[in-house]
Amino acid sequence: MLLISGYLFLQVRSLTKQLTSMQVQPTPLVSPKPSAEAETADWKTFIGTNYAIKYPSDWYTRSVESSTIISSYVELSQPVPNVRAKIEIFNYDNPKKLSSKEWVADLNSKRQDPDNSVEAQSITIDGIQAYVRVDNSLSNENTIIYLVYLQKNDKMYSFWAGGNKKYEQVLFQILSTFRFLDNGN
């Protein structure tokens, strides 16, 4: 019995020394989220006249007369509309320098059906308050259309962002990368 007690004593002592020499690293309960820059690090950048915007490397861009289009598809190669998404960027003269909120209110006042005016929510793009509204006339259970308005000096930037609802998060990630360049408007 004495022999067994001595053996257990030595084992406990040995284990105690091992445990006290070990450093315990706490495991975080929540893993840290990657930053927006990290999530978009491998994206391409489109540089317009006075702005830059990033988009996924497997998306496409094209400029047309009055706008820039960033899309998940090449227009003719994927005719199935419910698997696509795009952002179209327009800029309009805004000589009255209406704020984004005033611009949306003005648009609502010109609607054919004033009882169906669209509520806009405030978001921030490039440190500037912008307003986003859902276009309910074109949205349905599979498709979402957002209209975003951003005022800078005497210009109003309008973003038509929409497509399949599965792209909703990526559309807002793209919008979050929009930056004005330092050359004025």
MODELLER restraints for C-alpha pairs under 7 A, 6 or more apart:
rsr = mdl.restraints
at = mdl.atoms
rsr.add(forms.Gaussian(group=physical.xy_distance, feature=features.Distance(at['CA:42:A'], at['CA:57:A']), mean=6.82, stdev=0.5))
rsr.add(forms.Gaussian(group=physical.xy_distance, feature=features.Distance(at['CA:43:A'], at['CA:54:A']), mean=6.06, stdev=0.5))
rsr.add(forms.Gaussian(group=physical.xy_distance, feature=features.Distance(at['CA:43:A'], at['CA:55:A']), mean=5.41, stdev=0.5))
rsr.add(forms.Gaussian(group=physical.xy_distance, feature=features.Distance(at['CA:43:A'], at['CA:56:A']), mean=4.64, stdev=0.5))
rsr.add(forms.Gaussian(group=physical.xy_distance, feature=features.Distance(at['CA:43:A'], at['CA:57:A']), mean=4.82, stdev=0.5))
rsr.add(forms.Gaussian(group=physical.xy_distance, feature=features.Distance(at['CA:44:A'], at['CA:54:A']), mean=5.54, stdev=0.5))
rsr.add(forms.Gaussian(group=physical.xy_distance, feature=features.Distance(at['CA:44:A'], at['CA:55:A']), mean=5.53, stdev=0.5))
rsr.add(forms.Gaussian(group=physical.xy_distance, feature=features.Distance(at['CA:44:A'], at['CA:56:A']), mean=6.26, stdev=0.5))
rsr.add(forms.Gaussian(group=physical.xy_distance, feature=features.Distance(at['CA:44:A'], at['CA:57:A']), mean=5.32, stdev=0.5))
rsr.add(forms.Gaussian(group=physical.xy_distance, feature=features.Distance(at['CA:45:A'], at['CA:52:A']), mean=6.63, stdev=0.5))
rsr.add(forms.Gaussian(group=physical.xy_distance, feature=features.Distance(at['CA:45:A'], at['CA:53:A']), mean=5.63, stdev=0.5))
rsr.add(forms.Gaussian(group=physical.xy_distance, feature=features.Distance(at['CA:45:A'], at['CA:54:A']), mean=4.27, stdev=0.5))
rsr.add(forms.Gaussian(group=physical.xy_distance, feature=features.Distance(at['CA:45:A'], at['CA:55:A']), mean=6.35, stdev=0.5))
rsr.add(forms.Gaussian(group=physical.xy_distance, feature=features.Distance(at['CA:46:A'], at['CA:52:A']), mean=5.58, stdev=0.5))
rsr.add(forms.Gaussian(group=physical.xy_distance, feature=features.Distance(at['CA:46:A'], at['CA:53:A']), mean=5.37, stdev=0.5))
rsr.add(forms.Gaussian(group=physical.xy_distance, feature=features.Distance(at['CA:46:A'], at['CA:54:A']), mean=6.14, stdev=0.5))
rsr.add(forms.Gaussian(group=physical.xy_distance, feature=features.Distance(at['CA:47:A'], at['CA:53:A']), mean=6.61, stdev=0.5))
rsr.add(forms.Gaussian(group=physical.xy_distance, feature=features.Distance(at['CA:50:A'], at['CA:180:A']), mean=5.95, stdev=0.5))
rsr.add(forms.Gaussian(group=physical.xy_distance, feature=features.Distance(at['CA:50:A'], at['CA:181:A']), mean=5.19, stdev=0.5))
rsr.add(forms.Gaussian(group=physical.xy_distance, feature=features.Distance(at['CA:50:A'], at['CA:183:A']), mean=6.41, stdev=0.5))
rsr.add(forms.Gaussian(group=physical.xy_distance, feature=features.Distance(at['CA:50:A'], at['CA:185:A']), mean=6.57, stdev=0.5))
rsr.add(forms.Gaussian(group=physical.xy_distance, feature=features.Distance(at['CA:51:A'], at['CA:179:A']), mean=5.54, stdev=0.5))
rsr.add(forms.Gaussian(group=physical.xy_distance, feature=features.Distance(at['CA:51:A'], at['CA:180:A']), mean=4.22, stdev=0.5))
rsr.add(forms.Gaussian(group=physical.xy_distance, feature=features.Distance(at['CA:51:A'], at['CA:181:A']), mean=4.99, stdev=0.5))
rsr.add(forms.Gaussian(group=physical.xy_distance, feature=features.Distance(at['CA:52:A'], at['CA:178:A']), mean=5.84, stdev=0.5))
rsr.add(forms.Gaussian(group=physical.xy_distance, feature=features.Distance(at['CA:52:A'], at['CA:179:A']), mean=5.30, stdev=0.5))
rsr.add(forms.Gaussian(group=physical.xy_distance, feature=features.Distance(at['CA:52:A'], at['CA:180:A']), mean=6.38, stdev=0.5))
rsr.add(forms.Gaussian(group=physical.xy_distance, feature=features.Distance(at['CA:52:A'], at['CA:181:A']), mean=6.87, stdev=0.5))
rsr.add(forms.Gaussian(group=physical.xy_distance, feature=features.Distance(at['CA:53:A'], at['CA:177:A']), mean=5.43, stdev=0.5))
rsr.add(forms.Gaussian(group=physical.xy_distance, feature=features.Distance(at['CA:53:A'], at['CA:178:A']), mean=4.35, stdev=0.5))
rsr.add(forms.Gaussian(group=physical.xy_distance, feature=features.Distance(at['CA:53:A'], at['CA:179:A']), mean=6.29, stdev=0.5))
rsr.add(forms.Gaussian(group=physical.xy_distance, feature=features.Distance(at['CA:54:A'], at['CA:174:A']), mean=6.03, stdev=0.5))
rsr.add(forms.Gaussian(group=physical.xy_distance, feature=features.Distance(at['CA:54:A'], at['CA:177:A']), mean=5.63, stdev=0.5))
rsr.add(forms.Gaussian(group=physical.xy_distance, feature=features.Distance(at['CA:54:A'], at['CA:178:A']), mean=6.95, stdev=0.5))
rsr.add(forms.Gaussian(group=physical.xy_distance, feature=features.Distance(at['CA:55:A'], at['CA:174:A']), mean=5.62, stdev=0.5))
rsr.add(forms.Gaussian(group=physical.xy_distance, feature=features.Distance(at['CA:59:A'], at['CA:70:A']), mean=6.91, stdev=0.5))
rsr.add(forms.Gaussian(group=physical.xy_distance, feature=features.Distance(at['CA:59:A'], at['CA:71:A']), mean=5.56, stdev=0.5))
rsr.add(forms.Gaussian(group=physical.xy_distance, feature=features.Distance(at['CA:59:A'], at['CA:72:A']), mean=4.56, stdev=0.5))
rsr.add(forms.Gaussian(group=physical.xy_distance, feature=features.Distance(at['CA:59:A'], at['CA:73:A']), mean=6.50, stdev=0.5))
rsr.add(forms.Gaussian(group=physical.xy_distance, feature=features.Distance(at['CA:60:A'], at['CA:70:A']), mean=5.65, stdev=0.5))
rsr.add(forms.Gaussian(group=physical.xy_distance, feature=features.Distance(at['CA:60:A'], at['CA:71:A']), mean=5.30, stdev=0.5))
rsr.add(forms.Gaussian(group=physical.xy_distance, feature=features.Distance(at['CA:60:A'], at['CA:72:A']), mean=6.30, stdev=0.5))
rsr.add(forms.Gaussian(group=physical.xy_distance, feature=features.Distance(at['CA:60:A'], at['CA:73:A']), mean=6.55, stdev=0.5))
rsr.add(forms.Gaussian(group=physical.xy_distance, feature=features.Distance(at['CA:60:A'], at['CA:74:A']), mean=6.69, stdev=0.5))
rsr.add(forms.Gaussian(group=physical.xy_distance, feature=features.Distance(at['CA:61:A'], at['CA:69:A']), mean=5.49, stdev=0.5))
rsr.add(forms.Gaussian(group=physical.xy_distance, feature=features.Distance(at['CA:61:A'], at['CA:70:A']), mean=4.48, stdev=0.5))
rsr.add(forms.Gaussian(group=physical.xy_distance, feature=features.Distance(at['CA:61:A'], at['CA:71:A']), mean=6.40, stdev=0.5))
rsr.add(forms.Gaussian(group=physical.xy_distance, feature=features.Distance(at['CA:62:A'], at['CA:68:A']), mean=5.96, stdev=0.5))
rsr.add(forms.Gaussian(group=physical.xy_distance, feature=features.Distance(at['CA:62:A'], at['CA:69:A']), mean=5.37, stdev=0.5))
rsr.add(forms.Gaussian(group=physical.xy_distance, feature=features.Distance(at['CA:62:A'], at['CA:70:A']), mean=6.80, stdev=0.5))
rsr.add(forms.Gaussian(group=physical.xy_distance, feature=features.Distance(at['CA:63:A'], at['CA:69:A']), mean=6.13, stdev=0.5))
rsr.add(forms.Gaussian(group=physical.xy_distance, feature=features.Distance(at['CA:66:A'], at['CA:90:A']), mean=6.50, stdev=0.5))
rsr.add(forms.Gaussian(group=physical.xy_distance, feature=features.Distance(at['CA:67:A'], at['CA:88:A']), mean=6.49, stdev=0.5))
rsr.add(forms.Gaussian(group=physical.xy_distance, feature=features.Distance(at['CA:67:A'], at['CA:89:A']), mean=5.39, stdev=0.5))
rsr.add(forms.Gaussian(group=physical.xy_distance, feature=features.Distance(at['CA:67:A'], at['CA:90:A']), mean=4.81, stdev=0.5))
rsr.add(forms.Gaussian(group=physical.xy_distance, feature=features.Distance(at['CA:68:A'], at['CA:88:A']), mean=5.61, stdev=0.5))
rsr.add(forms.Gaussian(group=physical.xy_distance, feature=features.Distance(at['CA:68:A'], at['CA:89:A']), mean=5.18, stdev=0.5))
rsr.add(forms.Gaussian(group=physical.xy_distance, feature=features.Distance(at['CA:68:A'], at['CA:90:A']), mean=6.96, stdev=0.5))
rsr.add(forms.Gaussian(group=physical.xy_distance, feature=features.Distance(at['CA:69:A'], at['CA:86:A']), mean=6.88, stdev=0.5))
rsr.add(forms.Gaussian(group=physical.xy_distance, feature=features.Distance(at['CA:69:A'], at['CA:87:A']), mean=5.84, stdev=0.5))
rsr.add(forms.Gaussian(group=physical.xy_distance, feature=features.Distance(at['CA:69:A'], at['CA:88:A']), mean=4.42, stdev=0.5))
rsr.add(forms.Gaussian(group=physical.xy_distance, feature=features.Distance(at['CA:69:A'], at['CA:89:A']), mean=6.46, stdev=0.5))
rsr.add(forms.Gaussian(group=physical.xy_distance, feature=features.Distance(at['CA:70:A'], at['CA:86:A']), mean=5.51, stdev=0.5))
rsr.add(forms.Gaussian(group=physical.xy_distance, feature=features.Distance(at['CA:70:A'], at['CA:87:A']), mean=5.23, stdev=0.5))
rsr.add(forms.Gaussian(group=physical.xy_distance, feature=features.Distance(at['CA:70:A'], at['CA:88:A']), mean=6.33, stdev=0.5))
rsr.add(forms.Gaussian(group=physical.xy_distance, feature=features.Distance(at['CA:71:A'], at['CA:85:A']), mean=5.79, stdev=0.5))
rsr.add(forms.Gaussian(group=physical.xy_distance, feature=features.Distance(at['CA:71:A'], at['CA:86:A']), mean=4.02, stdev=0.5))
rsr.add(forms.Gaussian(group=physical.xy_distance, feature=features.Distance(at['CA:71:A'], at['CA:87:A']), mean=6.33, stdev=0.5))
rsr.add(forms.Gaussian(group=physical.xy_distance, feature=features.Distance(at['CA:72:A'], at['CA:84:A']), mean=5.81, stdev=0.5))
rsr.add(forms.Gaussian(group=physical.xy_distance, feature=features.Distance(at['CA:72:A'], at['CA:85:A']), mean=5.50, stdev=0.5))
rsr.add(forms.Gaussian(group=physical.xy_distance, feature=features.Distance(at['CA:72:A'], at['CA:86:A']), mean=6.23, stdev=0.5))
rsr.add(forms.Gaussian(group=physical.xy_distance, feature=features.Distance(at['CA:73:A'], at['CA:84:A']), mean=6.36, stdev=0.5))
rsr.add(forms.Gaussian(group=physical.xy_distance, feature=features.Distance(at['CA:82:A'], at['CA:163:A']), mean=6.96, stdev=0.5))
rsr.add(forms.Gaussian(group=physical.xy_distance, feature=features.Distance(at['CA:82:A'], at['CA:164:A']), mean=5.45, stdev=0.5))
rsr.add(forms.Gaussian(group=physical.xy_distance, feature=features.Distance(at['CA:83:A'], at['CA:164:A']), mean=5.74, stdev=0.5))
rsr.add(forms.Gaussian(group=physical.xy_distance, feature=features.Distance(at['CA:84:A'], at['CA:163:A']), mean=5.58, stdev=0.5))
rsr.add(forms.Gaussian(group=physical.xy_distance, feature=features.Distance(at['CA:84:A'], at['CA:164:A']), mean=5.85, stdev=0.5))
rsr.add(forms.Gaussian(group=physical.xy_distance, feature=features.Distance(at['CA:85:A'], at['CA:162:A']), mean=5.55, stdev=0.5))
rsr.add(forms.Gaussian(group=physical.xy_distance, feature=features.Distance(at['CA:85:A'], at['CA:163:A']), mean=4.03, stdev=0.5))
rsr.add(forms.Gaussian(group=physical.xy_distance, feature=features.Distance(at['CA:85:A'], at['CA:164:A']), mean=5.96, stdev=0.5))
rsr.add(forms.Gaussian(group=physical.xy_distance, feature=features.Distance(at['CA:85:A'], at['CA:167:A']), mean=6.43, stdev=0.5))
rsr.add(forms.Gaussian(group=physical.xy_distance, feature=features.Distance(at['CA:86:A'], at['CA:161:A']), mean=5.84, stdev=0.5))
rsr.add(forms.Gaussian(group=physical.xy_distance, feature=features.Distance(at['CA:86:A'], at['CA:162:A']), mean=5.74, stdev=0.5))
rsr.add(forms.Gaussian(group=physical.xy_distance, feature=features.Distance(at['CA:86:A'], at['CA:163:A']), mean=6.42, stdev=0.5))
rsr.add(forms.Gaussian(group=physical.xy_distance, feature=features.Distance(at['CA:87:A'], at['CA:159:A']), mean=6.36, stdev=0.5))
rsr.add(forms.Gaussian(group=physical.xy_distance, feature=features.Distance(at['CA:87:A'], at['CA:160:A']), mean=5.42, stdev=0.5))
rsr.add(forms.Gaussian(group=physical.xy_distance, feature=features.Distance(at['CA:87:A'], at['CA:161:A']), mean=4.28, stdev=0.5))
rsr.add(forms.Gaussian(group=physical.xy_distance, feature=features.Distance(at['CA:87:A'], at['CA:162:A']), mean=6.55, stdev=0.5))
rsr.add(forms.Gaussian(group=physical.xy_distance, feature=features.Distance(at['CA:88:A'], at['CA:159:A']), mean=5.55, stdev=0.5))
rsr.add(forms.Gaussian(group=physical.xy_distance, feature=features.Distance(at['CA:88:A'], at['CA:160:A']), mean=5.04, stdev=0.5))
rsr.add(forms.Gaussian(group=physical.xy_distance, feature=features.Distance(at['CA:88:A'], at['CA:161:A']), mean=6.50, stdev=0.5))
rsr.add(forms.Gaussian(group=physical.xy_distance, feature=features.Distance(at['CA:89:A'], at['CA:157:A']), mean=6.95, stdev=0.5))
rsr.add(forms.Gaussian(group=physical.xy_distance, feature=features.Distance(at['CA:89:A'], at['CA:158:A']), mean=5.81, stdev=0.5))
rsr.add(forms.Gaussian(group=physical.xy_distance, feature=features.Distance(at['CA:89:A'], at['CA:159:A']), mean=4.67, stdev=0.5))
rsr.add(forms.Gaussian(group=physical.xy_distance, feature=features.Distance(at['CA:89:A'], at['CA:160:A']), mean=6.59, stdev=0.5))
rsr.add(forms.Gaussian(group=physical.xy_distance, feature=features.Distance(at['CA:90:A'], at['CA:157:A']), mean=5.71, stdev=0.5))
rsr.add(forms.Gaussian(group=physical.xy_distance, feature=features.Distance(at['CA:90:A'], at['CA:158:A']), mean=5.11, stdev=0.5))
rsr.add(forms.Gaussian(group=physical.xy_distance, feature=features.Distance(at['CA:90:A'], at['CA:159:A']), mean=6.41, stdev=0.5))
rsr.add(forms.Gaussian(group=physical.xy_distance, feature=features.Distance(at['CA:91:A'], at['CA:155:A']), mean=6.35, stdev=0.5))
rsr.add(forms.Gaussian(group=physical.xy_distance, feature=features.Distance(at['CA:91:A'], at['CA:156:A']), mean=5.49, stdev=0.5))
rsr.add(forms.Gaussian(group=physical.xy_distance, feature=features.Distance(at['CA:91:A'], at['CA:157:A']), mean=4.36, stdev=0.5))
rsr.add(forms.Gaussian(group=physical.xy_distance, feature=features.Distance(at['CA:91:A'], at['CA:158:A']), mean=6.04, stdev=0.5))
rsr.add(forms.Gaussian(group=physical.xy_distance, feature=features.Distance(at['CA:92:A'], at['CA:155:A']), mean=5.55, stdev=0.5))
rsr.add(forms.Gaussian(group=physical.xy_distance, feature=features.Distance(at['CA:92:A'], at['CA:156:A']), mean=5.13, stdev=0.5))
rsr.add(forms.Gaussian(group=physical.xy_distance, feature=features.Distance(at['CA:92:A'], at['CA:157:A']), mean=6.44, stdev=0.5))
rsr.add(forms.Gaussian(group=physical.xy_distance, feature=features.Distance(at['CA:93:A'], at['CA:154:A']), mean=6.16, stdev=0.5))
rsr.add(forms.Gaussian(group=physical.xy_distance, feature=features.Distance(at['CA:93:A'], at['CA:155:A']), mean=4.84, stdev=0.5))
rsr.add(forms.Gaussian(group=physical.xy_distance, feature=features.Distance(at['CA:93:A'], at['CA:156:A']), mean=6.41, stdev=0.5))
rsr.add(forms.Gaussian(group=physical.xy_distance, feature=features.Distance(at['CA:94:A'], at['CA:154:A']), mean=4.73, stdev=0.5))
rsr.add(forms.Gaussian(group=physical.xy_distance, feature=features.Distance(at['CA:94:A'], at['CA:155:A']), mean=4.83, stdev=0.5))
rsr.add(forms.Gaussian(group=physical.xy_distance, feature=features.Distance(at['CA:94:A'], at['CA:156:A']), mean=5.90, stdev=0.5))
rsr.add(forms.Gaussian(group=physical.xy_distance, feature=features.Distance(at['CA:95:A'], at['CA:154:A']), mean=5.39, stdev=0.5))
rsr.add(forms.Gaussian(group=physical.xy_distance, feature=features.Distance(at['CA:97:A'], at['CA:153:A']), mean=6.51, stdev=0.5))
rsr.add(forms.Gaussian(group=physical.xy_distance, feature=features.Distance(at['CA:97:A'], at['CA:154:A']), mean=5.17, stdev=0.5))
rsr.add(forms.Gaussian(group=physical.xy_distance, feature=features.Distance(at['CA:99:A'], at['CA:151:A']), mean=5.87, stdev=0.5))
rsr.add(forms.Gaussian(group=physical.xy_distance, feature=features.Distance(at['CA:100:A'], at['CA:130:A']), mean=5.76, stdev=0.5))
rsr.add(forms.Gaussian(group=physical.xy_distance, feature=features.Distance(at['CA:100:A'], at['CA:131:A']), mean=5.99, stdev=0.5))
rsr.add(forms.Gaussian(group=physical.xy_distance, feature=features.Distance(at['CA:100:A'], at['CA:149:A']), mean=5.58, stdev=0.5))
rsr.add(forms.Gaussian(group=physical.xy_distance, feature=features.Distance(at['CA:100:A'], at['CA:150:A']), mean=5.55, stdev=0.5))
rsr.add(forms.Gaussian(group=physical.xy_distance, feature=features.Distance(at['CA:100:A'], at['CA:151:A']), mean=5.43, stdev=0.5))
rsr.add(forms.Gaussian(group=physical.xy_distance, feature=features.Distance(at['CA:101:A'], at['CA:131:A']), mean=6.33, stdev=0.5))
rsr.add(forms.Gaussian(group=physical.xy_distance, feature=features.Distance(at['CA:108:A'], at['CA:114:A']), mean=6.87, stdev=0.5))
rsr.add(forms.Gaussian(group=physical.xy_distance, feature=features.Distance(at['CA:108:A'], at['CA:117:A']), mean=5.26, stdev=0.5))
rsr.add(forms.Gaussian(group=physical.xy_distance, feature=features.Distance(at['CA:108:A'], at['CA:118:A']), mean=6.74, stdev=0.5))
rsr.add(forms.Gaussian(group=physical.xy_distance, feature=features.Distance(at['CA:118:A'], at['CA:133:A']), mean=6.58, stdev=0.5))
rsr.add(forms.Gaussian(group=physical.xy_distance, feature=features.Distance(at['CA:119:A'], at['CA:133:A']), mean=6.30, stdev=0.5))
rsr.add(forms.Gaussian(group=physical.xy_distance, feature=features.Distance(at['CA:120:A'], at['CA:131:A']), mean=5.79, stdev=0.5))
rsr.add(forms.Gaussian(group=physical.xy_distance, feature=features.Distance(at['CA:120:A'], at['CA:132:A']), mean=5.34, stdev=0.5))
rsr.add(forms.Gaussian(group=physical.xy_distance, feature=features.Distance(at['CA:120:A'], at['CA:133:A']), mean=4.57, stdev=0.5))
rsr.add(forms.Gaussian(group=physical.xy_distance, feature=features.Distance(at['CA:121:A'], at['CA:131:A']), mean=5.45, stdev=0.5))
rsr.add(forms.Gaussian(group=physical.xy_distance, feature=features.Distance(at['CA:121:A'], at['CA:132:A']), mean=5.35, stdev=0.5))
rsr.add(forms.Gaussian(group=physical.xy_distance, feature=features.Distance(at['CA:121:A'], at['CA:133:A']), mean=6.37, stdev=0.5))
rsr.add(forms.Gaussian(group=physical.xy_distance, feature=features.Distance(at['CA:122:A'], at['CA:129:A']), mean=6.53, stdev=0.5))
rsr.add(forms.Gaussian(group=physical.xy_distance, feature=features.Distance(at['CA:122:A'], at['CA:130:A']), mean=5.75, stdev=0.5))
rsr.add(forms.Gaussian(group=physical.xy_distance, feature=features.Distance(at['CA:122:A'], at['CA:131:A']), mean=4.61, stdev=0.5))
rsr.add(forms.Gaussian(group=physical.xy_distance, feature=features.Distance(at['CA:122:A'], at['CA:132:A']), mean=6.43, stdev=0.5))
rsr.add(forms.Gaussian(group=physical.xy_distance, feature=features.Distance(at['CA:123:A'], at['CA:129:A']), mean=5.89, stdev=0.5))
rsr.add(forms.Gaussian(group=physical.xy_distance, feature=features.Distance(at['CA:123:A'], at['CA:130:A']), mean=5.26, stdev=0.5))
rsr.add(forms.Gaussian(group=physical.xy_distance, feature=features.Distance(at['CA:123:A'], at['CA:131:A']), mean=5.89, stdev=0.5))
rsr.add(forms.Gaussian(group=physical.xy_distance, feature=features.Distance(at['CA:123:A'], at['CA:132:A']), mean=6.98, stdev=0.5))
rsr.add(forms.Gaussian(group=physical.xy_distance, feature=features.Distance(at['CA:124:A'], at['CA:130:A']), mean=5.62, stdev=0.5))
rsr.add(forms.Gaussian(group=physical.xy_distance, feature=features.Distance(at['CA:125:A'], at['CA:176:A']), mean=5.90, stdev=0.5))
rsr.add(forms.Gaussian(group=physical.xy_distance, feature=features.Distance(at['CA:125:A'], at['CA:178:A']), mean=6.70, stdev=0.5))
rsr.add(forms.Gaussian(group=physical.xy_distance, feature=features.Distance(at['CA:126:A'], at['CA:178:A']), mean=6.37, stdev=0.5))
rsr.add(forms.Gaussian(group=physical.xy_distance, feature=features.Distance(at['CA:126:A'], at['CA:179:A']), mean=5.38, stdev=0.5))
rsr.add(forms.Gaussian(group=physical.xy_distance, feature=features.Distance(at['CA:129:A'], at['CA:150:A']), mean=7.00, stdev=0.5))
rsr.add(forms.Gaussian(group=physical.xy_distance, feature=features.Distance(at['CA:130:A'], at['CA:148:A']), mean=6.89, stdev=0.5))
rsr.add(forms.Gaussian(group=physical.xy_distance, feature=features.Distance(at['CA:130:A'], at['CA:149:A']), mean=5.53, stdev=0.5))
rsr.add(forms.Gaussian(group=physical.xy_distance, feature=features.Distance(at['CA:130:A'], at['CA:150:A']), mean=4.61, stdev=0.5))
rsr.add(forms.Gaussian(group=physical.xy_distance, feature=features.Distance(at['CA:131:A'], at['CA:148:A']), mean=5.58, stdev=0.5))
rsr.add(forms.Gaussian(group=physical.xy_distance, feature=features.Distance(at['CA:131:A'], at['CA:149:A']), mean=5.28, stdev=0.5))
rsr.add(forms.Gaussian(group=physical.xy_distance, feature=features.Distance(at['CA:131:A'], at['CA:150:A']), mean=6.80, stdev=0.5))
rsr.add(forms.Gaussian(group=physical.xy_distance, feature=features.Distance(at['CA:132:A'], at['CA:146:A']), mean=6.50, stdev=0.5))
rsr.add(forms.Gaussian(group=physical.xy_distance, feature=features.Distance(at['CA:132:A'], at['CA:147:A']), mean=5.57, stdev=0.5))
rsr.add(forms.Gaussian(group=physical.xy_distance, feature=features.Distance(at['CA:132:A'], at['CA:148:A']), mean=4.24, stdev=0.5))
rsr.add(forms.Gaussian(group=physical.xy_distance, feature=features.Distance(at['CA:132:A'], at['CA:149:A']), mean=6.43, stdev=0.5))
rsr.add(forms.Gaussian(group=physical.xy_distance, feature=features.Distance(at['CA:133:A'], at['CA:146:A']), mean=5.63, stdev=0.5))
rsr.add(forms.Gaussian(group=physical.xy_distance, feature=features.Distance(at['CA:133:A'], at['CA:147:A']), mean=5.36, stdev=0.5))
rsr.add(forms.Gaussian(group=physical.xy_distance, feature=features.Distance(at['CA:133:A'], at['CA:148:A']), mean=6.51, stdev=0.5))
rsr.add(forms.Gaussian(group=physical.xy_distance, feature=features.Distance(at['CA:134:A'], at['CA:145:A']), mean=5.80, stdev=0.5))
rsr.add(forms.Gaussian(group=physical.xy_distance, feature=features.Distance(at['CA:134:A'], at['CA:146:A']), mean=4.60, stdev=0.5))
rsr.add(forms.Gaussian(group=physical.xy_distance, feature=features.Distance(at['CA:134:A'], at['CA:147:A']), mean=6.29, stdev=0.5))
rsr.add(forms.Gaussian(group=physical.xy_distance, feature=features.Distance(at['CA:135:A'], at['CA:145:A']), mean=5.42, stdev=0.5))
rsr.add(forms.Gaussian(group=physical.xy_distance, feature=features.Distance(at['CA:135:A'], at['CA:146:A']), mean=5.90, stdev=0.5))
rsr.add(forms.Gaussian(group=physical.xy_distance, feature=features.Distance(at['CA:135:A'], at['CA:147:A']), mean=6.75, stdev=0.5))
rsr.add(forms.Gaussian(group=physical.xy_distance, feature=features.Distance(at['CA:138:A'], at['CA:145:A']), mean=6.56, stdev=0.5))
rsr.add(forms.Gaussian(group=physical.xy_distance, feature=features.Distance(at['CA:139:A'], at['CA:145:A']), mean=5.63, stdev=0.5))
rsr.add(forms.Gaussian(group=physical.xy_distance, feature=features.Distance(at['CA:142:A'], at['CA:164:A']), mean=5.72, stdev=0.5))
rsr.add(forms.Gaussian(group=physical.xy_distance, feature=features.Distance(at['CA:142:A'], at['CA:165:A']), mean=5.69, stdev=0.5))
rsr.add(forms.Gaussian(group=physical.xy_distance, feature=features.Distance(at['CA:143:A'], at['CA:163:A']), mean=5.27, stdev=0.5))
rsr.add(forms.Gaussian(group=physical.xy_distance, feature=features.Distance(at['CA:143:A'], at['CA:164:A']), mean=4.59, stdev=0.5))
rsr.add(forms.Gaussian(group=physical.xy_distance, feature=features.Distance(at['CA:143:A'], at['CA:165:A']), mean=5.23, stdev=0.5))
rsr.add(forms.Gaussian(group=physical.xy_distance, feature=features.Distance(at['CA:144:A'], at['CA:162:A']), mean=5.41, stdev=0.5))
rsr.add(forms.Gaussian(group=physical.xy_distance, feature=features.Distance(at['CA:144:A'], at['CA:163:A']), mean=5.70, stdev=0.5))
rsr.add(forms.Gaussian(group=physical.xy_distance, feature=features.Distance(at['CA:144:A'], at['CA:164:A']), mean=6.42, stdev=0.5))
rsr.add(forms.Gaussian(group=physical.xy_distance, feature=features.Distance(at['CA:144:A'], at['CA:165:A']), mean=5.62, stdev=0.5))
rsr.add(forms.Gaussian(group=physical.xy_distance, feature=features.Distance(at['CA:145:A'], at['CA:161:A']), mean=5.84, stdev=0.5))
rsr.add(forms.Gaussian(group=physical.xy_distance, feature=features.Distance(at['CA:145:A'], at['CA:162:A']), mean=4.17, stdev=0.5))
rsr.add(forms.Gaussian(group=physical.xy_distance, feature=features.Distance(at['CA:145:A'], at['CA:163:A']), mean=6.46, stdev=0.5))
rsr.add(forms.Gaussian(group=physical.xy_distance, feature=features.Distance(at['CA:146:A'], at['CA:160:A']), mean=6.00, stdev=0.5))
rsr.add(forms.Gaussian(group=physical.xy_distance, feature=features.Distance(at['CA:146:A'], at['CA:161:A']), mean=5.06, stdev=0.5))
rsr.add(forms.Gaussian(group=physical.xy_distance, feature=features.Distance(at['CA:146:A'], at['CA:162:A']), mean=5.89, stdev=0.5))
rsr.add(forms.Gaussian(group=physical.xy_distance, feature=features.Distance(at['CA:147:A'], at['CA:158:A']), mean=6.97, stdev=0.5))
rsr.add(forms.Gaussian(group=physical.xy_distance, feature=features.Distance(at['CA:147:A'], at['CA:159:A']), mean=5.74, stdev=0.5))
rsr.add(forms.Gaussian(group=physical.xy_distance, feature=features.Distance(at['CA:147:A'], at['CA:160:A']), mean=4.93, stdev=0.5))
rsr.add(forms.Gaussian(group=physical.xy_distance, feature=features.Distance(at['CA:147:A'], at['CA:161:A']), mean=6.34, stdev=0.5))
rsr.add(forms.Gaussian(group=physical.xy_distance, feature=features.Distance(at['CA:148:A'], at['CA:158:A']), mean=5.58, stdev=0.5))
rsr.add(forms.Gaussian(group=physical.xy_distance, feature=features.Distance(at['CA:148:A'], at['CA:159:A']), mean=4.95, stdev=0.5))
rsr.add(forms.Gaussian(group=physical.xy_distance, feature=features.Distance(at['CA:148:A'], at['CA:160:A']), mean=6.62, stdev=0.5))
rsr.add(forms.Gaussian(group=physical.xy_distance, feature=features.Distance(at['CA:149:A'], at['CA:156:A']), mean=6.70, stdev=0.5))
rsr.add(forms.Gaussian(group=physical.xy_distance, feature=features.Distance(at['CA:149:A'], at['CA:157:A']), mean=5.72, stdev=0.5))
rsr.add(forms.Gaussian(group=physical.xy_distance, feature=features.Distance(at['CA:149:A'], at['CA:158:A']), mean=4.69, stdev=0.5))
rsr.add(forms.Gaussian(group=physical.xy_distance, feature=features.Distance(at['CA:149:A'], at['CA:159:A']), mean=6.53, stdev=0.5))
rsr.add(forms.Gaussian(group=physical.xy_distance, feature=features.Distance(at['CA:150:A'], at['CA:156:A']), mean=5.74, stdev=0.5))
rsr.add(forms.Gaussian(group=physical.xy_distance, feature=features.Distance(at['CA:150:A'], at['CA:157:A']), mean=5.01, stdev=0.5))
rsr.add(forms.Gaussian(group=physical.xy_distance, feature=features.Distance(at['CA:150:A'], at['CA:158:A']), mean=6.45, stdev=0.5))
rsr.add(forms.Gaussian(group=physical.xy_distance, feature=features.Distance(at['CA:151:A'], at['CA:157:A']), mean=6.11, stdev=0.5))
rsr.add(forms.Gaussian(group=physical.xy_distance, feature=features.Distance(at['CA:152:A'], at['CA:185:A']), mean=6.22, stdev=0.5))
rsr.add(forms.Gaussian(group=physical.xy_distance, feature=features.Distance(at['CA:153:A'], at['CA:185:A']), mean=5.88, stdev=0.5))
rsr.add(forms.Gaussian(group=physical.xy_distance, feature=features.Distance(at['CA:155:A'], at['CA:185:A']), mean=6.98, stdev=0.5))
rsr.add(forms.Gaussian(group=physical.xy_distance, feature=features.Distance(at['CA:161:A'], at['CA:171:A']), mean=6.62, stdev=0.5))
